[in-house]
Amino acid sequence: MASAPTSNTGNEVKRKFAVLGSRSVGKSTMIVRYMDNVFVDSYYPTIEATFTKSIKFKGRTYNCDIIDTAGQDEYSILNSKHAIGIHGYVLVYSIASRASFDMIQTVYDKILNYTGTEHIPCVVVGSKSDLHVQRQVSEEEGKELAKQLKSAWVETSARHDVNVAKVFELMLGETERDTTEGGPEPEPSKCVVM
Ligand SMILES: Nc1nc2c(ncn2[C@@H]2O[C@H](COP(=O)(O)OP(=O)(O)OP(=O)(O)O)[C@@H](O)[C@H]2O)c(=O)[nH]1
């Protein structure tokens, strides 16, 4: 299977990111906060949606597709659209849900299995940081997991608009770590046939 093309026109560089995690951890709400700067209180399970945003990062403009996905559980099969041609992943858990935190390693392993790579650029996000009383996952545990996955980490609150833009800055930081202008492009993910 061919990977999606990385088309760079003029100074605009194309990137594709997928946002994955358990159901109801706040993936859609985080993206809508980032795109439209509003907080959506209601919950409608996502099937799939793609958002596009130009993001300026270190003097370059990146035309980013952000793919919002349906909530994952241990039995979900990774959709090929979320596994091929992706430059980086935002892996979201809720700080108020231990089960959603445990799901991050499962989702990460599925991505590596599917793509046949040893590492993929990721940002691990602890969402709903405003839910102090319901907290089940400490900051230290979040940081430690991200370290193991060689990923960036941040806690966010879409409700209070805390660190939401930072997620995508960190994402670009991860994907562009080894790139220089005019140099080779970061490889998007491919599929391996086992
Ligand atoms: N307190 C609080 N609630 C939030 C926050 N972000 C999202 N929520 C709420 O969490 C619920 C689920 O949010 P969604 O964004 O729909 O979750 P999702 O991960 O996209 O869910 P799926 O589509 O099932 O995968 C909604 O009622 C949101 O209002 C946050 O930062 N703080």
Ligand as a Chemical Component Dictionary entry (heavy atoms), coordinates in Angstrom:
data_LIG
# 
_chem_comp.id                   LIG 
_chem_comp.type                 NON-POLYMER 
_chem_comp.pdbx_formal_charge   0 
_chem_comp.three_letter_code    LIG 
# 
loop_
_chem_comp_atom.comp_id 
_chem_comp_atom.atom_id 
_chem_comp_atom.alt_atom_id 
_chem_comp_atom.type_symbol 
_chem_comp_atom.charge 
_chem_comp_atom.model_Cartn_x 
_chem_comp_atom.model_Cartn_y 
_chem_comp_atom.model_Cartn_z 
_chem_comp_atom.pdbx_ordinal 
LIG N1  N1  N 0 -14.196 19.188 32.689 1  
LIG C1  C1  C 0 -13.808 18.994 31.434 2  
LIG N2  N2  N 0 -14.590 18.279 30.582 3  
LIG C2  C2  C 0 -14.156 18.110 29.319 4  
LIG C3  C3  C 0 -12.914 18.621 28.876 5  
LIG N3  N3  N 0 -12.749 18.258 27.597 6  
LIG C4  C4  C 0 -13.840 17.539 27.248 7  
LIG N4  N4  N 0 -14.698 17.460 28.280 8  
LIG C5  C5  C 0 -16.009 16.785 28.261 9  
LIG O1  O1  O 0 -15.841 15.389 28.062 10 
LIG C6  C6  C 0 -16.920 14.862 27.288 11 
LIG C7  C7  C 0 -16.374 14.065 26.127 12 
LIG O2  O2  O 0 -15.668 14.918 25.259 13 
LIG P1  P1  P 0 -15.420 14.548 23.720 14 
LIG O3  O3  O 0 -14.520 15.597 23.193 15 
LIG O4  O4  O 0 -16.692 14.342 23.010 16 
LIG O5  O5  O 0 -14.650 13.158 23.858 17 
LIG P2  P2  P 0 -13.999 12.253 22.699 18 
LIG O6  O6  O 0 -12.708 11.770 23.212 19 
LIG O7  O7  O 0 -13.963 12.995 21.403 20 
LIG O8  O8  O 0 -15.057 11.053 22.632 21 
LIG P3  P3  P 0 -15.248 9.918  21.485 22 
LIG O9  O9  O 0 -15.776 10.604 20.279 23 
LIG O10 O10 O 0 -16.223 8.954  22.086 24 
LIG O11 O11 O 0 -13.940 9.284  21.258 25 
LIG C8  C8  C 0 -17.771 16.071 26.856 26 
LIG O12 O12 O 0 -18.914 16.154 27.676 27 
LIG C9  C9  C 0 -16.853 17.264 27.081 28 
LIG O13 O13 O 0 -17.544 18.460 27.390 29 
LIG C10 C10 C 0 -12.112 19.385 29.796 30 
LIG O14 O14 O 0 -11.034 19.900 29.506 31 
LIG N5  N5  N 0 -12.616 19.522 31.059 32 
# 
loop_
_chem_comp_bond.comp_id 
_chem_comp_bond.atom_id_1 
_chem_comp_bond.atom_id_2 
_chem_comp_bond.value_order 
_chem_comp_bond.pdbx_ordinal 
LIG N1  C1  SING 1  
LIG C1  N2  DOUB 2  
LIG C1  N5  SING 3  
LIG N2  C2  SING 4  
LIG C2  C3  DOUB 5  
LIG C2  N4  SING 6  
LIG C3  N3  SING 7  
LIG C3  C10 SING 8  
LIG N3  C4  DOUB 9  
LIG C4  N4  SING 10 
LIG N4  C5  SING 11 
LIG C5  O1  SING 12 
LIG C5  C9  SING 13 
LIG O1  C6  SING 14 
LIG C6  C7  SING 15 
LIG C6  C8  SING 16 
LIG C7  O2  SING 17 
LIG O2  P1  SING 18 
LIG P1  O3  DOUB 19 
LIG P1  O4  SING 20 
LIG P1  O5  SING 21 
LIG O5  P2  SING 22 
LIG P2  O6  DOUB 23 
LIG P2  O7  SING 24 
LIG P2  O8  SING 25 
LIG O8  P3  SING 26 
LIG P3  O9  DOUB 27 
LIG P3  O10 SING 28 
LIG P3  O11 SING 29 
LIG C8  O12 SING 30 
LIG C8  C9  SING 31 
LIG C9  O13 SING 32 
LIG C10 O14 DOUB 33 
LIG C10 N5  SING 34 
# 
